[in-house]
């Protein structure tokens, strides 16, 4: 399986979830680190320890950075990426709330070039919807769906241009999935052209506070 894991809960609050994630690290595409809606203002020792354990277990680490749909200055975004690299040795970055319209593509392309110069080896973009086709060539992975399971099963549509790219370039993040249907959610993402997925049972305001049941039984 190829799972993108945004686990947005502090290691001290749910150490069991982090332990299960560490033991199943090789079954993930990447783990998104999000200490404080970004790297925070100083290193968090609990996240430093968790990041070290995940890295030792073979996980790829991505630092969470919110771009606020292009409203945040590029220098602020770059600073967050640099802090993730310095404090948690992140391999890359998960750029959340990125733009999706053709007009904003050049700015997104410049941002990705900058974070790659800072050492981000893997760049994931999360517009949460299918963006203009050019975005798929900017990053290593793009999240083309983020939403509730009910929407995913009733209102998902896949633009024809996505078929020109390998499924490994696309990810679907689905929350509110009934636990018994999590394996179906993984299969559905693959059938819809996304080789990477992240189905969780959680609900807003923070559906990513729980570890996906898709990792159950995958621990070493």
Secondary structure, DSSP 8 states (H G I E B T S, - for coil): --EEEE--S-TTT-HHHHHHHHHTGGGEEEEEE-SSSSS-SS--HHHHHHHHHHHHTT--EEEEEE-GGGTS-HHHHHHHHHHHHHHH--SEEEEES---SGGGHHHHHHHHHHHHHTT-SEEEEE-SS---GGGGGTSSEEEEEEEEHHHHHHH----GGGGGS-GGGEEEEEES--GGGHHHHHHHHHHTT-SEE------TT-GGGS--GGGTT---
